[in-house]
Amino acid sequence: MEAPGLYQKELARFGSVAEDKPRYRLHWIGDPMPDFPEHKFACPCDCWALIWWVDNDSEAPGSGGGYALLQAFYTQDGGLFVPTMLDTVGLNQRVVVMMAGEAEKHRRDFARIRHAQLERERQRVNEALSSQIADVLQDAMPQFTGPTSFGASGGALPTVVERKVEQIERNLATITRRARQMPRGPAIRQLKAEG
């Protein structure tokens, strides 16, 4: 069911989006969703509704999106849902334009709030990832890096550092012994003179 042209003309003042579709439009809920003929908007009864275009990406308007339900016009009488008819106190051009105007004022607020929510979520994910990386690195480090008492006694095998110290001490003793055997002073000059 098509809404009267006067309603659509008034809503066209709020501009259009991708493929020159109106940003706001009056839609009969009983009809399929625009661009999705196999789906309908969820509502307790078939009635008129103000729908609006929601962009996929708030940073790049016009990059795609779809219509979402802004306001369905119906009342509840006892246990029954009764659609509000056009050109009544509850649904007329003035009401529709006023609702679209308020939504338009705050449309950027919604995008800003959504952007802030996405940024907080991104930070939370980054902090969780950083925490996991820190935990893995902490687990890979030795538990104790200070001096130890094991290995020096008690029949345990010497550590790599202890073996290196022993090797340096042996080499130092050999170098010292050879240095004592070498001639010094005038004897060195004598060897040079002979050669």
C-alpha positions in Angstrom: 0.0 0.0 0.0 1.5 3.3 -1.0 1.4 6.3 1.3 -0.2 9.5 -0.1 2.2 11.5 -2.2 1.8 14.5 0.1 3.4 12.6 3.0 6.2 11.4 0.9 6.8 14.9 -0.5 7.0 16.4 3.0 9.5 13.7 4.1 11.6 14.3 0.9 12.6 17.6 2.5 15.0 15.6 4.7 17.0 14.5 1.7 17.9 11.3 0.0 20.5 8.6 0.2 22.1 6.0 -2.1 20.3 5.6 -5.4 18.1 8.6 -4.7 16.1 6.8 -2.0 14.4 9.1 0.5 16.0 9.2 3.9 12.6 9.0 5.6 9.4 7.4 4.2 6.0 6.3 5.4 5.6 2.6 4.8 2.7 0.1 5.4 4.1 -2.7 7.6 2.0 -5.3 5.8 4.1 -4.8 2.7 7.6 -6.2 2.2 10.6 -4.2 3.3 12.0 -1.9 0.6 14.8 -3.8 -1.3 13.9 -7.1 0.5 10.7 -8.5 -1.0 10.9 -11.7 1.1 11.1 -9.9 4.5 8.7 -7.7 6.5 9.3 -5.4 9.4 8.5 -6.9 12.8 5.4 -5.3 14.3 2.4 -6.7 16.3 0.0 -5.6 13.6 -0.1 -4.2 10.1 0.0 -0.5 10.3 1.7 2.6 9.0 5.3 3.2 10.1 7.9 5.9 9.7 11.1 4.2 8.4 14.5 5.7 8.0 17.7 4.9 6.2 20.5 3.7 8.3 24.0 3.7 6.8 26.3 0.7 7.1 29.2 2.9 7.8 28.6 6.1 9.7 32.0 7.4 8.5 31.1 7.0 4.8 27.4 7.9 4.3 26.0 6.6 1.0 28.2 3.5 1.1 25.2 1.3 1.7 22.7 0.4 4.3 19.0 -0.1 4.6 15.7 1.0 6.1 15.0 0.5 9.7 11.8 1.0 11.7 11.7 4.4 13.4 8.1 4.5 14.6 5.1 2.2 14.1 1.7 3.9 14.4 -0.8 1.7 16.3 -2.6 1.6 19.6 -3.5 -1.2 22.0 -7.1 -1.5 22.9 -7.5 -4.2 25.5 -5.6 -7.2 24.1 -5.9 -6.0 20.5 -3.5 -3.9 18.4 -5.3 -1.3 16.3 -3.5 0.5 13.5 -3.7 4.3 13.5 -5.3 5.6 10.4 -3.9 8.4 8.2 -5.0 12.0 8.7 -6.0 11.5 12.4 -4.7 13.2 15.5 -2.1 10.4 16.0 -0.9 10.2 12.4 -0.9 13.2 10.1 1.7 15.2 8.1 2.6 17.4 11.0 3.3 14.4 13.3 5.4 12.6 10.7 7.4 15.7 9.8 8.0 16.4 13.5 9.3 12.9 14.1 11.5 12.9 11.1 12.9 16.3 12.1 13.7 15.1 15.6 15.3 12.0 14.3 17.4 14.0 11.8 18.6 16.4 14.5 19.9 13.4 16.5 21.0 11.2 13.5 24.6 12.2 13.9 24.4 11.7 17.6 23.5 8.1 17.0 26.5 7.7 14.7 28.8 9.4 17.2 27.6 7.2 20.0 28.0 4.1 17.8 31.5 5.2 16.9 32.4 5.7 20.6 31.0 2.3 21.4 33.1 0.7 18.6 36.2 2.5 19.8 35.7 1.3 23.4 35.2 -2.2 22.2 38.4 -2.0 20.1 40.3 -0.7 23.1 38.9 -3.5 25.3 40.0 -6.1 22.7 43.4 -4.6 22.4 43.9 -4.6 26.2 42.8 -8.2 26.4 45.2 -9.2 23.6 48.0 -7.2 25.3 47.3 -9.0 28.6 47.4 -12.4 26.9 50.7 -11.6 25.2 52.1 -10.4 28.5 51.0 -13.6 30.2 52.6 -15.8 27.5 55.9 -13.8 27.8 55.8 -14.0 31.6 55.2 -17.8 31.4 58.2 -18.2 29.0 60.6 -16.4 31.5 62.4 -18.4 34.2 60.7 -18.2 37.5 63.8 -17.2 39.4 66.8 -15.4 37.8 68.8 -14.7 41.0 71.8 -16.6 42.4 71.1 -20.3 43.3 72.7 -22.6 45.8 72.0 -25.9 43.9 74.7 -27.2 41.6 77.7 -26.3 43.8 77.3 -29.2 46.2 75.0 -32.1 46.9 76.2 -34.3 44.0 74.5 -32.3 41.3 76.1 -31.8 38.0 77.9 -28.4 37.5 75.9 -25.7 35.7 77.1 -24.2 32.4 78.4 -21.2 34.2 80.3 -23.3 36.7 81.9 -25.3 33.9 82.9 -22.1 32.1 84.4 -20.6 35.4 86.5 -23.9 35.8 87.7 -23.7 32.2 88.8 -20.1 32.6 90.6 -20.9 35.8 92.5 -23.8 34.2 93.4 -21.6 31.2 94.5 -18.8 33.5 96.7 -21.2 35.5 98.3 -22.5 32.2 98.9 -19.0 30.9 100.5 -18.0 34.3 102.8 -21.0 34.3 104.0 -20.4 30.7 104.5 -16.7 31.4 106.9 -17.6 34.3 108.9 -19.8 32.0 109.5 -17.1 29.4 112.7 -15.0 29.6 112.3 -11.4 30.7 114.1 -8.1 30.1 117.7 -8.4 28.7 117.0 -12.0 27.7 114.4 -10.9 25.3 116.8 -8.4 23.8 119.4 -11.0 23.5 117.0 -13.3 21.6 116.2 -10.5 19.2 119.8 -9.7 18.7 120.7 -13.3 17.9 117.8 -13.7 15.4 
